[in-house]
């Protein structure tokens, strides 16, 4: 096909131009389509619709990966028509991809500040620009401006669930209390109802609401568009449908965190310790493209490694199904870069929720959740949609973690030369005003003590200092630890005397780090999964006396340990002496128990006993449970009574059938 045949006539209108170029692109001639645009623009640079031609040309260039030329065309389009917001929105996205985030943000800010006509289209463009700004600023840890952008977006369109979720997360990471600060269109209960499962775990210690919220999140944000089973089960070489297959069980692990990440630091030994006479290990990586030593370690110790990060959910699921995986383990759940949707394609017969997400998925596709007797006691199994199976201790640990040999001096990390060091190395998003008040009370009772906190943002540290000052604590007694490479981060734990856990979302990897480094950890055992992990770890480290059951006993024990250094030293010595033999760090035993669970799961499947997720009435639970003004519920029974009373009120309006969860388990108090 000759180029001359596609030279546009001088009077070709923009619609014809765009249509002709699209036909060329569709029949596999993108080069000719580009030539067509270039020729038309060269001859019609002053055309009143040249901006539209440039915009569509830029879209085609963008699809071809020609970012710099697409940027140039969009900049020219904006010169032709400064009020054409789509060009500015796309230009910002290209600038971000080219690494110029600051200019990208300013480009979107121009869309927002442009007055123009207040039309539906103009509002839509402003919302898009605000959300793009908020996303980029959040990723760059420019937190307060990111929050302002998202809050403004919600003032224009209050129906955006994802924006609400990011707004809540931003307020949590900034310790902006109260977290559920409403807008002119959204009250606190509206925000609570739209919160993400991870954010909710740090807001309210209610496993019933957490289950209902997870189910709502799955159905609205993580549902597979085409619920199709891709696997043909059992696989042709699986042997008879009883017991274990004739070959080794094929275990697939799906995770974005098989790298330098909190979950990666925990599970780094897992693949190498699997018994290759019993299982074959396949890894499916869905994280960032960055390479590091930990990622290489996972890859080298798996029997197969597939990067699915660039695949669609359906393509990734088809890849897993083609590998004939027997048991597929979701190590992400509802966490960043997780691929929950691919599990909806049922790429393996048994699907397991473990380690990455601290709670139930509320999903119709996950059959099992792995916990332990502390995290999910037998009486609490009703709070989980999956069948609960247990390890002696739920969390693996890497016994080969690298720790820097040199301990920094107190002066090097800005700790005072003397004084008791309370350590809080959980992220700021886990800090609640209630627990912060407890810490301030402890510091009042322990003169000269300091609170050593992990914080990378100056605005957050200033806010925490302000909160401390309001309680009468000198802000200088709050010491903030910045980012360090993990070996050096672990080494600085040696300077801490006692690790104080957060609640209701407690320490996971950070607790294991502290215990590995010989620092006792004080925790409160709550009701939900995230609120009980630390209690499990502390007990598995053989320090059961450091598990408290309410904030008052936690406060008293922290003060007692600071005032009785010999007692604390004895606990630290017990921890150090028993570290290598404790349940917490016996990773080979954990893997043996894990493989036994896998054999039992496969037996369930072969015998037709695969558990069905319990999802009845969860939308009702979500609707009636989202009350930001709920009273403080001090124990399990008061929590259950609160829920049953609300269910009784709903039942009075419309009958609520028995659901196997809470209704109608007992009489409602009059």
C-alpha positions as CSV (number, residue, x, y, z in Angstrom):
1,X,0.0,0.0,0.0
2,X,1.5,3.3,-1.1
3,X,1.7,6.3,1.2
4,X,0.5,8.6,-1.5
5,X,-2.9,6.8,-1.4
6,X,-3.4,8.2,2.1
7,X,-2.2,11.8,1.7
8,X,-5.2,13.7,3.0
9,X,-6.9,16.2,0.7
10,X,-6.6,19.8,1.9
11,X,-10.3,20.0,2.8
12,X,-10.4,16.7,4.8
13,X,-12.3,17.4,8.0
14,X,-11.0,16.2,11.4
15,X,-13.6,13.5,11.7
16,X,-12.6,11.9,8.5
17,X,-8.9,12.2,9.5
18,X,-9.4,10.4,12.8
19,X,-11.6,7.7,11.2
20,X,-9.1,7.1,8.4
21,X,-6.2,6.9,10.8
22,X,-8.1,4.5,13.0
23,X,-8.8,2.2,10.0
24,X,-5.1,2.2,9.2
25,X,-4.2,1.3,12.8
26,X,-6.8,-1.4,12.9
27,X,-5.5,-3.1,9.8
28,X,-2.0,-3.2,11.2
29,X,-0.6,0.0,9.5
30,X,0.1,2.3,12.5
31,X,3.1,3.9,10.6
32,X,0.8,5.1,7.8
33,X,-1.7,6.3,10.4
34,X,1.0,8.4,12.0
35,X,2.1,9.8,8.6
36,X,-1.5,10.7,7.9
37,X,-1.8,12.7,11.1
38,X,1.6,14.4,10.6
39,X,0.8,15.4,7.0
40,X,-2.6,16.8,7.9
41,X,-1.2,18.8,10.8
42,X,1.6,20.2,8.7
43,X,-1.0,21.5,6.2
44,X,-3.6,22.5,8.8
45,X,-1.7,23.8,11.8
46,X,-4.0,26.8,12.1
47,X,-7.2,24.8,11.8
48,X,-9.7,25.5,14.5
49,X,-9.9,21.8,15.4
50,X,-6.1,21.1,15.1
51,X,-6.1,20.5,18.9
52,X,-8.5,17.6,18.5
53,X,-6.3,16.1,15.8
54,X,-3.2,16.5,18.0
55,X,-5.1,14.9,20.9
56,X,-6.1,11.8,18.9
57,X,-2.6,11.6,17.3
58,X,-1.2,11.6,20.9
59,X,-3.5,8.8,22.0
60,X,-2.2,6.7,19.1
61,X,1.4,7.6,19.9
62,X,0.8,6.7,23.6
63,X,-0.6,3.3,22.6
64,X,2.6,2.7,20.6
65,X,4.8,3.7,23.6
66,X,6.0,6.9,22.0
67,X,5.8,8.9,25.2
68,X,8.0,11.9,24.3
69,X,6.2,12.6,20.9
70,X,2.8,12.1,22.5
71,X,3.8,14.6,25.2
72,X,4.8,17.1,22.5
73,X,1.6,16.8,20.6
74,X,-0.5,17.3,23.8
75,X,1.5,20.4,24.7
76,X,0.7,21.8,21.3
77,X,-2.9,20.8,21.6
78,X,-3.1,22.8,24.9
79,X,-1.5,25.8,23.2
80,X,-4.2,25.6,20.5
81,X,-7.0,25.2,23.0
82,X,-6.1,25.9,26.7
83,X,-9.6,25.0,27.8
84,X,-9.4,21.4,26.4
85,X,-9.1,19.5,29.7
86,X,-8.7,15.9,28.2
87,X,-5.3,17.0,26.7
88,X,-4.1,18.3,30.1
89,X,-5.2,15.2,31.9
90,X,-3.4,12.9,29.5
91,X,-0.4,15.1,29.4
92,X,-0.1,14.9,33.2
93,X,-0.2,11.0,33.0
94,X,2.5,11.0,30.4
95,X,4.7,13.4,32.4
96,X,4.3,11.1,35.4
97,X,5.4,8.1,33.3
98,X,8.4,10.1,32.1
99,X,9.3,10.7,35.7
100,X,8.3,14.4,35.9
101,X,5.8,14.1,38.7
102,X,6.0,17.8,39.8
103,X,5.0,19.1,36.3
104,X,2.4,16.4,36.1
105,X,0.8,17.7,39.3
106,X,0.9,21.3,38.1
107,X,-0.7,20.3,34.8
108,X,-3.6,18.7,36.6
109,X,-3.8,21.6,39.0
110,X,-4.3,23.8,35.9
111,X,-7.4,21.7,35.0
112,X,-8.8,22.1,38.5
113,X,-8.2,25.9,38.7
114,X,-9.6,26.6,35.2
115,X,-13.1,28.1,35.7
116,X,-14.9,27.7,32.4
117,X,-18.5,26.6,32.3
118,X,-19.8,24.6,35.2
119,X,-21.0,21.6,33.1
120,X,-21.1,18.0,33.9
121,X,-18.2,17.4,31.6
122,X,-16.1,20.1,33.3
123,X,-16.9,18.6,36.7
124,X,-15.9,15.2,35.5
125,X,-12.6,16.5,34.2
126,X,-11.9,18.3,37.5
127,X,-12.6,15.0,39.4
128,X,-10.2,13.1,37.2
129,X,-7.5,15.7,37.6
130,X,-8.0,15.8,41.4
131,X,-7.8,12.0,41.7
132,X,-4.7,11.9,39.5
133,X,-3.1,14.5,41.7
134,X,-4.0,12.8,44.9
135,X,-2.7,9.4,43.6
136,X,0.7,10.8,42.5
137,X,1.1,13.0,45.7
138,X,0.2,10.0,47.9
139,X,2.8,7.8,46.1
140,X,5.4,10.5,46.6
141,X,4.5,10.7,50.3
142,X,3.3,14.3,49.9
143,X,0.5,13.5,52.3
144,X,-1.4,16.7,53.2
145,X,-1.8,18.0,49.7
146,X,-2.8,14.5,48.6
147,X,-5.6,14.5,51.2
148,X,-6.8,18.0,50.1
149,X,-7.0,16.8,46.5
150,X,-9.1,13.7,47.4
151,X,-11.3,15.6,49.8
152,X,-12.0,18.2,47.1
153,X,-12.8,15.4,44.6
154,X,-15.3,13.9,47.0
155,X,-17.0,17.3,47.4
156,X,-17.7,17.2,43.6
157,X,-18.6,13.5,43.5
158,X,-19.3,11.7,46.9
159,X,-20.0,8.3,45.3
160,X,-16.3,7.4,44.7
161,X,-15.6,4.4,47.0
162,X,-12.0,4.1,46.0
163,X,-11.3,7.8,46.7
164,X,-13.0,7.4,50.1
165,X,-10.7,4.5,50.8
166,X,-7.6,6.5,49.9
167,X,-8.8,9.4,51.9
168,X,-9.2,7.3,55.0
169,X,-5.7,5.7,54.5
170,X,-4.1,9.1,54.1
171,X,-5.7,10.3,57.4
172,X,-4.5,7.1,59.1
173,X,-0.9,7.4,58.0
174,X,-0.9,11.1,59.0
175,X,-2.4,10.4,62.5
176,X,-5.1,12.9,61.6
177,X,-7.6,12.3,64.3
178,X,-10.5,11.7,64.1
179,X,-9.9,9.5,61.1
180,X,-13.5,9.6,59.9
181,X,-13.8,13.3,59.4
182,X,-16.7,13.8,57.1
183,X,-17.2,16.1,54.2
184,X,-20.2,18.3,53.4
185,X,-21.8,15.3,51.6
186,X,-20.4,12.4,53.6
187,X,-20.8,11.6,57.3
188,X,-18.5,9.5,59.5
189,X,-20.8,6.4,59.1
190,X,-20.7,6.9,55.3
191,X,-16.9,6.9,55.4
192,X,-16.9,3.8,57.6
193,X,-19.2,1.9,55.3
194,X,-16.9,2.6,52.3
195,X,-13.6,1.9,54.1
196,X,-11.2,-0.7,52.8
197,X,-10.7,-4.0,54.7
198,X,-7.1,-3.0,55.8
199,X,-8.2,0.4,57.0
200,X,-11.1,-1.0,58.9
201,X,-8.9,-3.4,60.8
202,X,-7.1,-0.3,62.3
203,X,-10.4,1.5,63.0
204,X,-12.6,-1.0,64.8
205,X,-11.9,-4.3,66.5
206,X,-15.0,-6.1,65.3
207,X,-14.5,-9.3,63.4
208,X,-18.2,-9.4,62.4
209,X,-18.1,-6.0,60.7
210,X,-14.7,-6.9,59.2
211,X,-16.1,-10.0,57.6
212,X,-19.1,-8.1,56.2
213,X,-16.9,-5.3,55.0
214,X,-14.5,-7.7,53.3
215,X,-17.5,-9.4,51.5
216,X,-18.8,-5.9,50.4
217,X,-15.3,-5.0,49.2
218,X,-15.1,-8.2,47.2
219,X,-18.5,-7.8,45.5
220,X,-18.0,-4.1,44.7
221,X,-14.3,-3.8,44.0
222,X,-12.7,-7.3,43.5
223,X,-15.4,-9.4,41.8
224,X,-14.2,-11.3,38.8
225,X,-16.3,-10.0,35.8
226,X,-16.6,-13.5,34.3
227,X,-16.9,-16.2,36.9
228,X,-15.5,-19.0,34.8
229,X,-13.6,-22.1,36.0
230,X,-10.5,-22.4,33.8
231,X,-9.1,-25.6,35.4
232,X,-10.3,-29.1,34.5
233,X,-10.2,-30.9,37.8
234,X,-8.8,-33.3,38.8
235,X,-5.8,-32.9,36.5
236,X,-5.3,-36.0,34.2
237,X,-2.2,-37.1,36.1
238,X,-3.6,-36.6,39.6
239,X,-4.3,-40.3,40.3
240,X,-7.4,-41.7,41.9
241,X,-9.8,-39.3,43.6
242,X,-8.9,-40.4,47.1
243,X,-6.1,-39.1,49.4
244,X,-3.0,-37.5,47.9
245,X,-2.4,-37.6,44.2
246,X,0.0,-40.2,42.7
247,X,2.5,-37.4,42.1
248,X,3.7,-34.6,44.5
249,X,1.1,-32.0,45.4
250,X,1.6,-28.9,43.3
251,X,1.4,-25.8,45.5
252,X,1.1,-22.4,43.9
253,X,1.9,-19.2,45.8
254,X,0.5,-15.9,44.5
255,X,2.1,-12.7,45.9
256,X,3.4,-9.3,45.1
257,X,5.6,-9.4,48.1
258,X,8.2,-12.0,47.3
259,X,10.9,-9.3,47.6
260,X,12.1,-6.7,50.1
261,X,8.7,-6.4,51.9
262,X,7.4,-7.2,55.3
263,X,5.8,-10.4,54.0
264,X,8.9,-11.3,52.0
265,X,11.1,-10.9,55.1
266,X,8.8,-13.4,56.9
267,X,8.5,-16.1,54.2
268,X,12.0,-16.0,52.7
269,X,12.8,-19.5,53.9
270,X,9.5,-21.1,53.0
271,X,10.2,-22.4,49.6
272,X,13.6,-23.9,50.4
273,X,12.2,-25.8,53.4
274,X,9.4,-27.5,51.6
275,X,9.9,-31.3,51.3
276,X,10.3,-31.9,47.6
277,X,9.2,-35.5,48.1
278,X,5.8,-34.2,49.1
279,X,5.3,-31.0,47.3
280,X,6.3,-29.1,44.2
281,X,6.4,-25.3,44.6
282,X,5.3,-22.8,41.9
283,X,5.6,-19.1,42.5
284,X,3.4,-16.5,40.7
285,X,4.8,-13.0,41.2
286,X,2.6,-9.9,40.8
287,X,4.6,-7.1,42.3
288,X,6.8,-4.3,41.1
289,X,9.6,-5.0,38.5
290,X,12.4,-4.1,40.9
291,X,15.0,-6.7,41.5
292,X,16.6,-7.4,45.0
293,X,18.4,-10.2,46.8
294,X,15.3,-11.4,48.6
295,X,13.3,-11.7,45.3
296,X,16.2,-13.7,43.8
297,X,16.1,-15.9,46.8
298,X,12.4,-16.7,46.4
299,X,12.9,-17.3,42.6
300,X,15.9,-19.6,43.2
301,X,14.2,-21.8,45.7
302,X,10.9,-22.3,43.8
303,X,10.5,-25.1,41.4
304,X,8.9,-22.7,39.0
305,X,8.7,-18.9,38.9
306,X,6.2,-17.0,36.7
307,X,5.9,-13.2,36.6
308,X,2.2,-12.5,36.1
309,X,2.4,-8.8,36.9
310,X,1.9,-7.7,33.3
311,X,-0.9,-10.2,32.6
312,X,-4.6,-9.7,32.8
313,X,-6.4,-11.6,35.6
314,X,-7.9,-14.0,33.1
315,X,-4.5,-14.6,31.4
316,X,-2.8,-15.1,34.8
317,X,-5.5,-17.5,35.9
318,X,-5.2,-19.4,32.6
319,X,-1.4,-19.7,33.2
320,X,-1.9,-21.1,36.7
321,X,-4.6,-23.5,35.5
322,X,-2.3,-24.8,32.7
323,X,0.3,-25.6,35.4
324,X,-2.2,-28.0,37.0
325,X,-1.8,-26.4,40.5
326,X,-3.6,-28.4,43.2
327,X,-3.6,-25.8,46.0
328,X,-3.3,-22.1,45.3
329,X,-2.3,-19.9,48.2
330,X,-3.2,-16.2,48.2
331,X,-0.4,-14.4,50.0
332,X,-1.9,-11.0,49.3
333,X,-5.7,-10.8,49.9
334,X,-6.8,-7.2,50.0
335,X,-3.4,-5.6,50.1
336,X,-1.5,-3.5,47.6
337,X,-0.9,-5.1,44.2
338,X,-2.9,-8.2,45.3
339,X,-4.7,-10.1,42.5
340,X,-7.9,-11.2,44.2
341,X,-9.9,-11.2,40.9
342,X,-7.8,-13.9,39.3
343,X,-9.0,-16.4,42.0
344,X,-12.6,-15.8,40.8
345,X,-11.6,-17.8,37.7
346,X,-11.0,-20.8,40.0
347,X,-7.6,-21.7,38.5
348,X,-7.0,-24.4,41.1
349,X,-9.4,-26.7,43.0
350,X,-8.3,-25.5,46.5
351,X,-7.8,-21.8,47.3
352,X,-6.2,-20.7,50.5
353,X,-6.0,-17.3,52.3
354,X,-2.7,-17.0,54.3
355,X,-0.3,-14.5,55.7
356,X,-0.6,-11.4,53.6
357,X,-4.0,-10.2,54.7
358,X,-4.9,-10.3,58.4
359,X,-8.6,-11.4,58.2
360,X,-11.3,-13.2,56.2
361,X,-11.7,-12.4,52.5
362,X,-15.5,-12.8,52.6
363,X,-14.9,-14.2,49.1
364,X,-16.9,-17.0,47.4
365,X,-13.6,-18.4,46.0
366,X,-11.3,-18.8,49.1
367,X,-12.0,-22.1,50.8
368,X,-9.5,-22.1,53.7
369,X,-7.9,-19.5,56.0
370,X,-4.7,-20.5,57.9
371,X,-4.5,-19.3,61.4
372,X,-3.5,-20.7,64.8
373,X,-5.4,-21.4,68.1
374,X,-4.6,-17.9,69.5
375,X,-5.5,-15.9,66.5
376,X,-8.8,-17.7,65.8
377,X,-10.1,-19.6,68.9
378,X,-12.6,-22.3,68.1
379,X,-15.5,-20.2,69.3
380,X,-14.6,-17.4,66.8
381,X,-14.7,-19.6,63.6
382,X,-18.1,-18.2,62.8
383,X,-16.5,-14.8,62.1
384,X,-14.7,-16.2,59.0
385,X,-16.2,-17.1,55.6
386,X,-13.4,-19.7,55.0
387,X,-12.9,-22.9,56.8
388,X,-10.4,-22.3,59.6
389,X,-7.3,-24.5,59.6
390,X,-4.4,-24.0,62.0
391,X,-0.7,-24.2,62.4
392,X,0.9,-24.2,65.9
393,X,1.9,-20.6,65.2
394,X,0.6,-18.9,62.1
395,X,3.6,-16.8,61.1
396,X,6.7,-18.1,59.4
397,X,10.1,-16.4,60.1
398,X,13.3,-16.2,58.2
399,X,16.1,-17.5,60.5
400,X,18.7,-16.4,58.0
401,X,17.8,-12.7,58.1
402,X,20.7,-10.4,57.9
403,X,21.4,-8.2,60.9
404,X,24.1,-5.5,60.9
405,X,26.9,-6.4,63.3
406,X,27.4,-2.9,64.7
407,X,24.8,-1.4,66.9
408,X,24.4,2.4,66.5
409,X,25.0,4.6,69.5
410,X,22.1,6.2,71.2
411,X,23.4,9.6,70.1
412,X,23.5,8.4,66.4
413,X,19.7,7.6,66.5
414,X,18.9,10.7,68.6
415,X,18.1,8.8,71.8
416,X,19.1,10.5,75.1
417,X,22.1,9.1,76.9
418,X,19.9,7.8,79.7
419,X,16.3,6.9,80.2
420,X,14.0,4.0,79.5
421,X,13.3,3.4,75.8
422,X,9.7,2.4,74.9
423,X,9.8,1.4,71.2
424,X,6.8,1.6,68.7
425,X,8.1,0.6,65.3
426,X,4.6,-0.1,63.8
427,X,3.6,2.2,61.0
428,X,1.8,5.5,62.0
429,X,-1.4,4.2,60.2
430,X,-1.8,1.7,63.1
431,X,-1.6,4.4,65.8
432,X,-5.0,5.3,67.3
433,X,-5.8,8.2,69.7
434,X,-6.8,5.7,72.4
435,X,-3.5,3.9,72.4
436,X,-1.5,7.1,72.1
437,X,-3.3,8.3,75.2
438,X,-2.2,5.1,77.0
439,X,1.4,5.7,76.0
440,X,1.3,9.2,77.2
441,X,-0.1,8.0,80.6
442,X,2.8,5.5,80.8
443,X,5.3,8.2,80.1
444,X,3.8,10.4,82.8
445,X,4.4,7.4,85.2
446,X,7.9,6.7,84.0
447,X,9.9,10.0,84.3
448,X,12.9,10.3,81.9
449,X,11.5,7.7,79.5
450,X,11.2,8.3,75.8
451,X,8.9,6.9,73.1
452,X,10.9,5.8,70.0
453,X,8.6,5.8,67.0
454,X,9.0,4.9,63.3
455,X,8.0,8.0,61.3
456,X,9.3,9.2,58.0
457,X,7.2,12.3,57.5
458,X,7.9,15.7,59.2
459,X,4.2,16.6,59.2
460,X,3.2,13.4,61.0
461,X,6.0,13.8,63.6
462,X,4.9,17.4,64.3
463,X,1.3,16.3,64.7
464,X,2.3,13.5,67.1
465,X,4.4,16.0,69.1
466,X,1.4,18.3,69.2
467,X,-0.8,15.5,70.5
468,X,1.8,14.7,73.2
469,X,2.1,18.3,74.3
470,X,-1.6,18.5,74.8
471,X,-1.3,15.7,77.4
472,X,1.5,17.4,79.2
473,X,4.4,15.4,77.8
474,X,7.4,17.3,76.5
475,X,7.5,16.7,72.7
476,X,11.3,16.2,73.0
477,X,10.5,12.8,74.7
478,X,9.2,11.6,71.3
479,X,12.1,10.4,69.2
480,X,11.5,9.6,65.6
481,X,13.3,6.9,63.6
482,X,13.8,7.3,59.9
483,X,14.2,4.7,57.1
484,X,17.1,2.4,57.2
485,X,18.1,-0.7,55.2
486,X,16.6,-3.7,57.0
487,X,19.9,-5.1,58.4
488,X,20.6,-1.7,60.1
489,X,17.0,-1.3,61.1
490,X,17.1,-4.7,62.9
491,X,20.4,-3.7,64.6
492,X,18.9,-0.6,66.2
493,X,16.3,-2.7,68.0
494,X,19.2,-3.5,70.5
495,X,18.8,0.0,71.9
496,X,15.1,-0.5,72.9
497,X,14.0,-1.7,76.3
498,X,10.3,-2.6,75.6
499,X,8.3,-2.8,72.4
500,X,4.8,-1.4,72.8
501,X,2.3,-2.8,70.4
502,X,-0.5,-0.9,68.7
503,X,-4.2,-1.9,68.9
504,X,-6.5,-2.9,67.3
505,X,-4.2,-3.5,64.4
506,X,-1.1,-4.9,66.1
507,X,2.4,-5.8,65.0
508,X,3.1,-8.6,62.7
509,X,6.6,-8.6,61.1
510,X,7.7,-5.8,63.4
511,X,6.9,-8.0,66.4
512,X,8.9,-10.9,65.0
513,X,11.8,-8.5,64.4
514,X,11.7,-7.2,67.9
515,X,11.5,-10.7,69.4
516,X,14.3,-12.0,67.2
517,X,16.5,-9.1,68.4
518,X,15.7,-9.9,72.1
519,X,13.3,-7.1,72.8
520,X,10.2,-8.1,74.8
521,X,6.9,-7.1,73.2
522,X,3.9,-6.0,75.2
523,X,0.5,-6.4,73.5
524,X,-3.3,-6.4,73.9
525,X,-5.1,-9.4,72.6
526,X,-8.2,-8.1,70.8
527,X,-11.1,-9.8,69.0
528,X,-10.3,-9.7,65.3
529,X,-7.5,-11.4,63.3
530,X,-5.2,-8.3,63.1
531,X,-5.8,-7.6,66.8
532,X,-4.6,-11.1,67.8
533,X,-1.5,-11.9,65.6
534,X,0.9,-10.2,68.0
535,X,-0.5,-12.1,71.0
536,X,0.1,-15.3,69.0
537,X,3.7,-14.3,68.3
538,X,4.5,-13.3,71.9
539,X,3.1,-16.5,73.3
540,X,5.0,-18.5,70.7
541,X,8.1,-16.7,71.9
542,X,7.4,-18.1,75.4
543,X,6.4,-14.7,76.9
544,X,2.7,-15.3,77.7
545,X,2.8,-12.8,80.6
546,X,3.2,-10.0,78.1
547,X,-0.2,-10.6,76.5
548,X,-2.8,-8.3,78.1
549,X,-6.6,-8.4,77.7
550,X,-7.4,-4.7,77.9
551,X,-5.7,-1.3,77.7
552,X,-5.7,-0.8,81.5
553,X,-3.7,-3.9,82.2
554,X,-1.4,-3.1,79.3
555,X,-0.8,0.3,80.8
556,X,-0.1,-1.0,84.2
557,X,2.2,-3.7,83.0
558,X,4.2,-1.3,80.9
559,X,4.8,0.9,83.9
560,X,5.7,-2.1,86.1
561,X,8.3,-3.4,83.7
562,X,9.9,0.1,83.3
563,X,10.0,0.4,87.1
564,X,11.4,-3.1,87.7
565,X,14.4,-3.5,85.4
566,X,15.4,-6.8,86.9
567,X,12.0,-8.4,86.0
568,X,12.2,-7.0,82.4
569,X,15.8,-8.2,82.1
570,X,14.8,-11.7,83.1
571,X,12.1,-11.7,80.4
572,X,14.7,-10.4,77.8
573,X,17.1,-13.1,78.9
574,X,14.4,-15.8,78.6
575,X,13.6,-14.6,75.1
576,X,17.3,-14.6,74.0
577,X,18.1,-18.0,75.5
578,X,15.0,-19.6,74.0
579,X,14.9,-17.9,70.7
580,X,16.4,-20.6,68.5
581,X,14.2,-23.3,70.0
582,X,11.0,-21.4,70.4
583,X,7.8,-22.2,68.5
584,X,7.9,-18.8,66.8
585,X,11.2,-19.4,65.1
586,X,10.9,-23.1,64.4
587,X,10.2,-22.5,60.7
588,X,11.0,-26.1,59.6
589,X,8.3,-27.4,62.0
590,X,5.9,-24.8,60.6
591,X,6.5,-26.0,57.0
592,X,5.9,-29.6,58.1
593,X,2.6,-28.7,59.6
594,X,1.7,-26.6,56.6
595,X,2.3,-29.5,54.3
596,X,0.1,-31.7,56.5
597,X,-2.6,-29.0,56.1
598,X,-2.2,-29.2,52.3
599,X,-2.6,-33.0,52.3
600,X,-5.8,-32.6,54.4
601,X,-7.1,-29.9,52.0
602,X,-6.5,-32.2,49.0
603,X,-8.2,-35.1,50.8
604,X,-11.2,-32.8,51.4
605,X,-11.4,-32.0,47.7
606,X,-11.0,-35.6,46.6
607,X,-13.7,-36.7,49.0
608,X,-16.1,-34.0,47.9
609,X,-15.8,-32.1,51.3
610,X,-14.4,-28.9,49.9
611,X,-15.8,-26.3,52.2
612,X,-18.3,-23.7,50.9
613,X,-17.6,-20.1,52.0
614,X,-20.2,-18.9,54.5
615,X,-21.6,-15.7,53.1
616,X,-25.3,-15.6,54.1
617,X,-26.7,-12.2,55.0
618,X,-23.4,-10.4,55.0
619,X,-24.8,-7.5,53.0
620,X,-27.3,-7.1,55.9
621,X,-24.6,-7.2,58.5
622,X,-22.6,-4.6,56.6
623,X,-25.7,-2.3,56.3
624,X,-26.6,-2.5,60.0
625,X,-23.1,-2.5,61.4
626,X,-21.6,0.7,60.0
627,X,-22.3,3.0,62.9
628,X,-19.4,5.4,63.6
629,X,-21.2,6.3,66.9
630,X,-21.3,2.8,68.2
631,X,-20.6,2.5,72.0
632,X,-17.4,1.1,73.3
633,X,-17.9,-2.7,73.5
634,X,-15.4,-4.0,76.1
635,X,-15.7,-7.7,75.6
636,X,-16.9,-10.4,73.2
637,X,-20.3,-10.9,74.8
638,X,-21.2,-7.2,74.7
639,X,-20.1,-7.2,71.0
640,X,-22.4,-10.2,70.3
641,X,-25.3,-8.6,72.2
642,X,-24.9,-5.3,70.3
643,X,-25.2,-7.2,67.0
644,X,-28.0,-9.5,68.0
645,X,-30.0,-6.5,69.2
646,X,-29.6,-4.8,65.8
647,X,-30.5,-8.1,64.0
648,X,-33.7,-8.3,66.2
649,X,-34.7,-4.8,65.0
650,X,-34.2,-5.8,61.4
651,X,-36.1,-9.0,62.0
652,X,-39.0,-7.0,63.3
653,X,-39.2,-5.2,59.9
654,X,-38.5,-8.2,57.7
655,X,-37.8,-11.7,58.8
656,X,-34.1,-12.6,59.0
657,X,-33.7,-16.4,58.4
658,X,-31.2,-18.3,60.6
659,X,-27.7,-17.7,59.1
660,X,-25.3,-19.8,61.2
661,X,-23.5,-16.7,62.3
662,X,-25.3,-14.7,65.0
663,X,-29.0,-15.1,64.2
664,X,-31.0,-16.3,66.1
665,X,-28.3,-17.7,68.5
666,X,-29.8,-16.5,71.7
667,X,-32.5,-14.4,73.3
668,X,-32.1,-10.6,72.9
669,X,-32.2,-8.7,76.2
670,X,-35.3,-6.7,76.6
